[in-house]
Amino acid sequence: MLAVSRRLHLGKPADREYLRQLLAATPDIPSELADVVDAHASLFTDDDWRAVHSGGLSFRGQSIVSLLQNTQRLLNLSRFGDVDHFLTAMRVPHQLSATMFEVIIADWLTSRSIHRKIVFEPAVVTKSSVKHPEMLWSTPLGDLHVECKLASPYLTKRAAQLGRLATVAKDEYERPGHAWPSGSRVDLLIAVAALNGCEKRIQSVIQQLAGASVGAIAENGEVSGTVVLRESNPAMPHGHLRQEIIEVGPVATKLDVHSSYLSLGIPLRKAVDNQLRALLRAARRQLPPEGRGAIMIDIPAEFLGILLESTKELVAQSAYARTPFIGLFDGQQLHCIWRSDSPFDGRVTVPA
């Protein structure tokens, strides 16, 4: 988090200079971001965009660092075409996240070694309508129409469900009167799906295990639990997402499952698969029926493993012959999957 101690307005030269100095002095922030502060203030003239609050938050709760990175990408893209449509869309609050993701993808595409040309929002005439995919990318391997989708809003709700259930488990575990063997961990696992009333069954399993020795097992409906030693690895069935509760004190603690006293795993593969298929169907409807297309999806990082498996299985199906390239962006890196019979292979990923 950027240590902004007071409210800034980037319309003021003194506040821009203060932000530049703060960015330059903050570790792990790219030094070149200080150079785009003036450009950011020039491109985004609304007061909401120019305001920087305590902690470095700005428009719609976005960090000023991520907004400056967005501005840097826009400046890069302006060398290849008009970016006014991006600027217009970003000023609409509910379009901000989707548009910033499109900018990330466009910047990634134009920084590949095979990049030749990019057209934003090309008009594609079909028999019944005119489609406008996000981009048309030209390369020596051929042309790709590119469509971008956000999986994060839906999947974040799934992660929040896991967080809520983990809190229920934590509160019951820490209830006065419950005793636990030294150096132990309680591993909870939800089978198939979290059904109505799952919270009470989590509480019931923990109550059964309280006071038991290492190796004890309890079940109630779809919830099972066991008391294990902390150095052991928790059971992690295929397609599950797990959250650990770690006790942090004055002594430095390694943040991994072996330092946790409680863990909870919830099955998400089916729900994630359904959401992925829905997003891909929606994206493919926006792509022209002829030619090849690519679909880029913004995802929460904790779902990467499950989504990579699902995407590899889908892309290999014959139905995806015309959408042979899919990218999963986890907030830091674009993970690419392609069909083995497509010219759009690993060469796409090589930077210039």
Number of C-alpha atoms within 10 A of each C-alpha: 12 17 13 17 10 12 15 20 19 24 18 11 12 12 17 19 15 13 23 19 12 16 23 16 12 13 10 8 15 12 13 14 18 20 14 17 22 16 13 22 22 13 15 18 12 13 13 13 21 22 19 24 19 14 15 21 20 21 19 12 10 15 18 24 20 14 19 21 19 20 23 19 18 23 17 16 20 11 10 15 12 12 15 12 11 17 16 13 16 17 16 11 10 11 13 19 19 16 23 22 20 23 21 19 24 24 19 16 23 21 16 16 14 19 18 14 14 21 16 20 16 15 15 17 11 11 6 6 8 13 16 18 22 21 24 23 21 18 18 9 14 12 18 23 26 28 26 26 19 19 19 17 12 13 20 15 11 16 18 11 14 21 16 12 19 24 15 16 26 20 11 19 22 12 12 8 9 14 14 19 14 11 14 21 27 29 25 28 26 21 16 14 14 19 13 8 9 18 17 14 19 28 19 18 22 26 16 16 23 19 14 16 16 18 12 15 19 16 19 16 14 15 26 20 22 22 24 22 18 19 13 11 11 21 12 14 13 10 21 20 21 24 18 22 20 18 11 12 7 5 6 7 12 11 13 10 20 19 19 23 23 24 21 28 24 26 21 22 19 15 13 20 18 11 15 19 14 13 17 21 11 13 21 20 12 19 25 19 13 9 13 20 27 24 21 23 24 22 21 18 15 14 20 15 11 18 19 16 13 19 20 15 10 17 20 16 11 11 10 17 16 20 24 25 24 24 20 24 22 17 12 7 10 18 15 18 19 22 21 11 10 14 15 21 16 10 12 18 17 10 13 9
